Amino acid sequence: MGGKFVVRAGQHKFESGEKIVSPVNILPTAPNDYSRKFFIPPNAQSTESNIKVGQPTHILGLRTDDHKPIFSENIKPNNSDEIVKTNRFYTNKSTKAIVHLFVDLPVMNIHESDEEVREDDLNG
């Protein structure tokens, strides 16, 4: 019963790996540790007056502690019910922020007249 038992790993001989040139993908890094983005619903209302403000044309982000601007951006007007998204902004530390929306509203011209205006005329 004696005999030599030999196990071979196949018929391939690997001496060294093949050299391949491939790009190294690096994940992007944020410029600072903290970032934020605001989403404004299409039917945003003023907190003071409950008036629908309409389509914002400009957004200004301020720090709540000292009201210094963090970001400012113009918004392309769209006539749809889409949510308005701000660009992502970055800060060095965790910062509470508020957003001010600027909108184009129709201007109502009020001018004085020499005529006496009765209250019935104003109410229609």
C-alpha positions as CSV (number, residue, x, y, z in Angstrom):
1,M,0.0,0.0,0.0
2,G,2.7,2.4,-0.2
3,G,2.7,4.8,-3.0
4,K,3.3,8.5,-3.5
5,F,0.2,10.7,-3.5
6,V,0.8,14.0,-5.4
7,V,-1.7,16.9,-5.6
8,R,-1.2,19.6,-8.2
9,A,-3.1,22.9,-8.4
10,G,-3.8,22.7,-12.1
11,Q,-1.8,23.3,-15.2
12,H,-1.3,27.0,-14.8
13,K,1.8,28.5,-13.5
14,F,1.5,32.0,-11.9
15,E,4.7,33.8,-11.5
16,S,3.6,37.5,-11.4
17,G,0.5,39.5,-11.9
18,E,-0.1,41.5,-15.0
19,K,0.3,45.3,-14.8
20,I,-2.8,47.2,-15.7
21,V,-3.3,51.0,-15.8
22,S,-6.6,52.0,-14.3
23,P,-7.9,55.3,-12.9
24,V,-8.2,55.6,-9.1
25,N,-11.6,56.9,-8.2
26,I,-11.6,59.2,-5.2
27,L,-14.8,60.1,-3.4
28,P,-15.5,63.9,-3.3
29,T,-14.9,65.6,0.0
30,A,-16.9,68.5,1.4
31,P,-15.1,71.8,1.8
32,N,-16.2,72.0,5.4
33,D,-17.7,69.6,8.0
34,Y,-21.3,71.0,8.0
35,S,-23.6,71.5,5.1
36,R,-27.2,72.3,4.6
37,K,-29.8,72.7,1.9
38,F,-33.3,74.2,2.1
39,F,-36.5,73.0,0.4
40,I,-39.2,75.6,0.0
41,P,-42.7,74.2,-0.7
42,P,-44.6,75.7,-3.6
43,N,-47.4,77.2,-1.4
44,A,-45.1,78.9,1.2
45,Q,-46.9,81.3,3.5
46,S,-45.7,84.2,5.5
47,T,-45.5,83.3,9.2
48,E,-46.6,86.8,10.2
49,S,-49.6,87.4,8.0
50,N,-50.6,83.9,6.5
51,I,-50.4,85.4,3.1
52,K,-49.3,83.2,0.3
53,V,-46.1,84.7,-0.9
54,G,-46.0,83.3,-4.5
55,Q,-43.0,82.3,-6.4
56,P,-39.7,83.3,-4.8
57,T,-37.2,85.0,-7.0
58,H,-34.3,85.3,-4.5
59,I,-33.4,83.5,-1.3
60,L,-31.1,84.9,1.4
61,G,-29.9,82.6,4.2
62,L,-28.8,84.1,7.5
63,R,-27.3,82.8,10.7
64,T,-29.9,83.1,13.5
65,D,-27.4,84.2,16.2
66,D,-26.0,87.3,14.5
67,H,-28.0,87.5,11.2
68,K,-24.9,87.5,9.1
69,P,-25.5,86.1,5.5
70,I,-24.5,82.5,4.9
71,F,-25.7,82.3,1.3
72,S,-27.6,84.3,-1.3
73,E,-29.0,83.0,-4.6
74,N,-31.3,83.9,-7.3
75,I,-34.1,81.5,-8.3
76,K,-35.3,80.8,-11.8
77,P,-39.0,81.4,-11.8
78,N,-41.1,78.4,-12.8
79,N,-44.8,78.3,-13.1
80,S,-45.3,74.9,-11.6
81,D,-46.0,73.5,-8.2
82,E,-42.4,72.2,-7.8
83,I,-40.5,72.5,-4.6
84,V,-37.8,75.2,-4.7
85,K,-34.4,73.8,-3.6
86,T,-31.4,75.9,-2.6
87,N,-27.9,75.0,-3.5
88,R,-26.0,73.2,-0.7
89,F,-24.0,75.6,1.5
90,Y,-21.2,74.7,3.9
91,T,-20.1,76.1,7.3
92,N,-17.2,75.4,9.6
93,K,-19.4,74.7,12.6
94,S,-23.0,73.7,13.2
95,T,-25.0,76.8,12.6
96,K,-28.7,77.5,12.9
97,A,-30.0,79.4,9.9
98,I,-33.2,81.1,8.7
99,V,-34.2,81.8,5.1
100,H,-35.8,85.0,3.8
101,L,-37.7,84.7,0.5
102,F,-37.9,87.6,-1.9
103,V,-40.8,87.6,-4.3
104,D,-42.0,89.8,-7.1
105,L,-45.5,91.0,-6.2
106,P,-47.7,93.3,-8.2
107,V,-47.4,96.8,-7.1
108,M,-50.7,98.6,-6.1
109,N,-50.4,102.3,-6.9
110,I,-52.2,104.5,-4.4
111,H,-52.5,108.1,-5.3
112,E,-54.3,110.9,-3.7
113,S,-57.2,112.6,-5.4
114,D,-58.9,116.0,-4.9
115,E,-62.2,114.3,-4.9
116,E,-63.9,113.2,-1.7
117,V,-64.0,109.5,-1.5
118,R,-67.0,107.8,0.1
119,E,-66.7,104.6,1.9
120,D,-69.3,103.0,-0.4
121,D,-67.0,103.7,-3.4
122,L,-64.2,101.8,-1.7
123,N,-66.2,98.7,-0.9
124,G,-67.5,98.3,-4.4
